[in-house]
Amino acid sequence: MLTQAAVKTIEHAIGQAAGNPFVAHQTSSMGGGCINSAYRLEGDGRSYFVKVNRSELLPMFEAEAEGLREIVATQTVNAPEPVCHGIAGDQSYLVMECLDLHSARGSVGRLLGDQLAAMHRIKQPFFGWHRDNTIGSTPQPNARSDDWADFWAGQRLGFQLDLAAHGGYRGRLQRSGEKLREHLPALFDGYRPQPSLLHGDLWGGNWAAIGNGQPAIFDPACYYGDREADIAMTELFGGFGGDFYAAYRETLPLDAGYGVRKVLYNLYHILNHLNLFGGGYLGQAESMIDRLLAEVR
């Protein structure tokens, strides 16, 4: 719950960041996800979207703010502008521009495909990022690398497998997972992705239309990586129509091997769900590993 004292602290921080004092005349609880609480602060013709969590999770909000700024700086696809972040009592917070979000209809999906491709087309200097962040509430390491397969084997697949082992998921998952890590370079034969800025957590709940009919993306877990990883996640849980994929492929065609590699990229998210939410994802993770091993044997 956002206390009145916390609201006062956040009001002051907004005023400092905006260069114009702000007083919230209305504080509304929003439908937050399974990780953060969310609120809308309104006053004097302005409104802000505020995420709140435990004070020790401030680095998560700091990284999210940096990711949003980097997306906005590409001038390709809309994302909420971060305003400020900090500590209010025993809580951390992130204040953002409050976008007028709507369900995506009509041509919005096509616009998102065009704009995401434009963001992915911008070549970045390395794989990884300048700092670690989180995927959901799970730490996401982003140490710099010039070798994409090595980055994915260690900082994505290996990291999640280690978390799973510590959570008690050993046996077949670990044996098959380690075998997949050994054979991972075979999935990249003849394919050398360039580093692109990725949203990193692009499922259907993390995009919408805004009031001017343009798409917007939010709740990022940014890093520099193979653009296929973003496209793969759009397919994992649905929420993206045919117009989105057609527009994206018209601008940036996908490599013939994408159909296999998307399983690898989505395995990361399924392992993360296993580590966050429990054994209901174990069978799916093992099946995905088996499918990938069948491709490299």
N, C-alpha and C positions, 0 to 999 in steps of 0.2 A: 504493500500500500504506500502511496506517495503522501507523506505527512505534510502539514502546512509549513512546517519549518523547512522541509526539503524543497517545497514549491518556492519559498522565498529565496533560497540559495540559487535555485535554477533561474528564477526571474532576474536576479542580479547578474548571473553569468551571461544570460541572453542580452541584457542591456549593455554589458561590457563588450561583448562580441559584436553586437549590431551598432554600437555607438549611439544608441537611443534607448532610454529607460523603458522597461517593459513591466507591466503588471497584468497578471492573469486574472480575468474576471470570471472565468469558468475553467474548471479542470475536469475532463471527462476520461474515464477509463475506456481504453480501446481493446479490441480483441487481440491480445498478444499471442505469440506462439507458445511452444512448450518450453522456451528458454527464458525469455524476458517478459516483464510486464510493460505495458505501453499505455501512454496517456496523450491527450491532446490538450494543450494550453491555449486559451483564446483570450484576447484582450486588445483594446485599442485598434481594432481592425486588422490585427495580426494573429496568426495561429502557428503553432509549432508542434511537431510530433516528437515525443520523448520516450526513449527506452530506458528502463530501469532494471538493475540487478544488484547483486551483492557488491560491496565496495572492492573486494579483491579482484573482481572481474573488470575493473576499469581498462586494463590493457586490451581486452576484447573489443571494447567500444572505441578505444584509440585506433586500433587497427581497422575497424570498420569505417571510421571517419576517413582515414587515409585512403582506403579503397574507394569510397564514394568520391572523394576529391579527384582521384586519378581517373575514374570513369568520366566524371564531368569534364575534366581537362581535355579529354580526347575530342570533345565537341561532336560526338557521333550519336549516342543514345542518351536519353534523359535519365537522370538519377537524382534523388533528393540531395540538396546541398547540406552538408553538415554545418552546424552553427557553433556548437561548443560541447564540451564534455568535461566531466569532473566527478567530484565526490560531494554528496549531500548527506551528512550524518553517516549512517552505516550503509549507504547505498551509492552505487555508481550510476551515472546517467550519460546518455547521448542525446543531444537535441539536434533535430534536423528540420529542414523546410517541410512543411506539411502539404504534401501533394493531394490534389483532388482526384482520387483514384476511382475508376469505374471498371466494370467488366469489359474485357476486350471484345469488340465486335467489328464486323466489316473488314476494312483494309488495315486495321491496326497490326495484325499479325504479319502482314507483308512488310509494313514499315519496320517492324522489329527485326525481321530477317535482313533487310537492307542495312539497317543501322548497326546491328551486331556484326555483320560481315565487315562493315567499315571500321569498327573498333578492332576486330581481329586482324585486319589488313595491316595495321600499324605495327611494324617490327620493333620488338623490344630487345634489350641488349644481352639477356641471359635467361635461363630457366630458373624459377624460384621467385623471390621477391626481396625487398630490402629489410623485411622483418617477418617473423612468424605471426600467425593469426589463429583463427579457429574455424572449424567446419561444424556448424551447429555449436555445441559447447565443447567439442573435442579439440585439443591443440592440433594445429596444422603447421608442421615445420616447413620452412621455405628457403633453406640455405641455397645460396647461388650455385648453379651448375651449368656447364656447357654441354652436357650429355643428357638428353631427355630420357632415354631408356634407363640410365643409371639413376636419374632423379626420381623417376616413377617407381623403380624397384626399391629404392631405399626410403624415400621420404613420403611416399604414398602407400604402396602395397606393403612394404616391410614394416612401416610404422603401425599401420592398422593391424597387421598380423601379430605384432608384439603386444599391442593392447589386448587383442583377443586372447592371447596366451595367458596374460596376467589376469584376465577375467575368467579363466578356466576352460576356454575353448582350445583344446589341444588336439592330439590325435590326428585324424585324417585331415582336418583343416590345415594344420601346421605343415604336415608332410607334403600335401599337394601344393600348398601356398609357396613353400620353399622351392619346390621343383619348378613352379611357374616363374619364380624370381630368377632362377638359373637360366631358364630358356627365354626370358623376356626379350632379349635383343632380336630373336627370330621374328617377332611380331612387327618389327620395324625394318625388315629387309626392304631396301629400295625406297624407303620413306624417311625423309628428313624434315620434320616440322620446324617452322620458325617459331621463336618465342612470341606469343601474343598476350596482351592483357586479357585475362579471363575473369568473368564474374565469379566463377568457382562453385556456385551453388544454385545454378539456374534451373530450378524446377518451376512448375506452373504457378506456385504460390508466391513467387518472387518477381512477378511482373504484372503489369496492368496497364490500362489506358488512363491517361490524365485528361483533364477537362478540355484541352485544345485538340483532342483526337490523336495525340501522339502516344507512343508507348513509353513506358518507364520501367527500369529495373531497380531493385533495391535488395537489402539484406545480403550484400556480397561477401565472398570469402576469397578475395582477389589474390592472384599471383600471375606470373608469366609462364605460359605453358602452351601445349598443343591445342589449337582451337577446337579440334575434334572432341576434347574433353567437355567443353561447354555444350556442344551440340549433342553429345551422347547423353548428358544428363537431361536435356529437354525431352528425350525419348523415354526416360526411366519411369516417370510417373504420369506422363501425358500433360495436357494443358497447352499444347502448341499445335496449331492446325496446319493443313497442307500448304496454305499460302506462305506461312513462315518459312518452311523448308524450301519451297520453290524459289522464293526471293533470295534466300541465303545462297543456295546453290547457283543461282544465276550470277551472283556477284563473286562468290568464292566456291567453285566446285569442290566436292569432297573426293579424296583419294579412294581408289578401288578397295583398299584394305580397311576402310572405315568400318564396314559391317562387322569385322572381327574385333578391331580395337575398341569399338564402343562397349563391348562386353568387359574388356579390361578396365576401361575408365569408370564404368558403372559399378564394377566390383568394388572399387574404392568406397563408393557411397553405401553399398549394401553392407560391407564390413563395418563402416561407421555406424550404420543403423544397428547392426549386431552388437557393437560395443556400447551403444547408447540405450537400446531398447530391449535387448535380450535375444534368446535363442530362437525366436520365430524366424529370424533371418539366416540361421545357420545352414539349412538345407539349400536355400537359394545361393548363398555364397559358394558352397561346395560344388553345386551344379555349374556355376559360372566358371569356376576354376577348371573343372573337368572339361568343359567345352573349349577353353583356351588351350589346355594341354593337348587336346586332340588336334589342334591346329599346328602345333610345333613338333609333334613326334614324327 
